[in-house]
Amino acid sequence: MIRIILAAMLMSSSVAAHELTPTYFNFKPSYIEGVSITTVELWNRRDDAEYYEIYVADKDWGRIPFATRDRIIRLPHLSREKINIYVKQEDKARVEFICSSSKQLKSDVKSTGIKSTICSRIER
């Protein structure tokens, strides 16, 4: 009986996270020689988080150098932002994931403290 009640509670609760699209991305040549570009869109559905870090990772989750306008983005609740990611041609073959991770302010004492990380994978 307790399992049924717990299952009903889990199914009736809602979870809000941020989204990173597209799920599978491709790189294109950019206007800069030796650099490739892709664009992802970040959408904040969380009302308790406004800051997100963007990073690029390989298949072993090691960080890969990249360029973008801002690595930490302020994104208010229910806002969207398109982000251009630039990667050197020699690093492009190692790229496996583009990820966004929520960031909490140290002074934010009312938040839940839950960190969410969402990743998109390269289309091969």
Order of alpha helices (4+ residues) and beta strands (2+ residues): alpha-beta-beta-beta-beta-beta-beta-beta-alpha-beta-beta
